[in-house]
Amino acid sequence: MITKTFTALVAAVLFAASGVNAQTASVIIRASSALDGRGRSVPDAAVVVQGGKIVSVESGRAGAATYDLRGLTLLPGLIDTHVHIDTHFGKDGRATSQGETPQQSMLYSVENAWVTLMAGFTTVQSIGSPSDVDLRAAIARGVVPGPRLLTSIRPVNENTGTPDAIRAFVRKVKADGADLIKLFASKSSREGGAQTMTDEQIQAGCGEAKAVGLRSWVHAHSPSSIRAATLAGCTSVTHGSQATGAELALMQQHGTFFEPNIGLVSQNYLENKPRYLGIGNFNEEGFAFTEKGIPMKREMFTRALTVSGLKLIMGTDAGAGAHGRNAEEIIYRVQVAGQPARDAIVDATSHNAMSLGLAERIGALAPGLDADLIAVDGNPLEDITALRRVVFVMRGGTVYKNIARGR
Ligand SMILES: [Zn+2]
């Protein structure tokens, strides 16, 4: 009996040991340079990965590499703090899921997750849809390839009810597994963007989110809605298209993360106008607002760049037609709006990780962080469009894409 138990124990230990060995074998990725996501460049870079984590980031390391990506640039996996991962063009090519089975809709979400990961985005925040919960679980199980997914599931708006009703709603969404709370504090930009929730409703939503340990993301276009969200202590203002110098300064003073969306969402609606026209507020008047809004948002963003200490982050608001093109927001910031490339990359990596409360896990090439890293063909500091040429994607130590040219 003792012998049998002993044998079983030895076998178990041996099995465990071999499992550990397989998991902890070092993987070395070498590239011509690396951008660490915190503003530092590492020439002749080698990143050592073990057990899904980054062990070291070195320059000029001798010896062989598991993945020799010389000629390419390594970056931390990119992060998008604002996508709508379930949105898609359906069977008739229109931006609606009407007439689909839930299974068909879910498969479109799976496709969106795939193209987003292949575009170098290893974490996205979907804000948000109930179907995100099952997609998040499937990706986390490691069976569906996609970015790490965070979701707000269902939003709070002016019709959610009294401040007490809003607090109860927030607790329910938290119990349903939400990673954050989304609030609609203003109308859509296609309807002028005026404040919709009262200041008390916004305070209830963001206050209760904080009390239950969740972050709050507030859709706000008009100055008054931005001010209300900022003063209520909400985590982040998204859109902010009508922010003036006063609102930008207020967000800076309160440490509010600011997520403008200037380079992809409006452009995508206009490019795909026939697929959107006639759905909800996508009417001719709405499209006129969208068109007028593009230069206005660019100017607002350029002003935001001058507010030192403002916590700028990078989210696209990607909907149908924009998934997998998330990097266009970064490219637009640099090429059109004049943000230095290094800053734009820091926003899309370590600053974004901070805004998600995940700075200890993702957003940089640094020892101890998850091995989320990508390689692009070119140097994005010299040519930001290199972000369109993602040839290598690793998330959590697993390689999902490797189409680097033979060297
Ligand atoms: Zn959105």
Residues whose N, C-alpha, C, O or C-beta is under 5 A from the ligand:
A	BS01	ZN	I127 D317
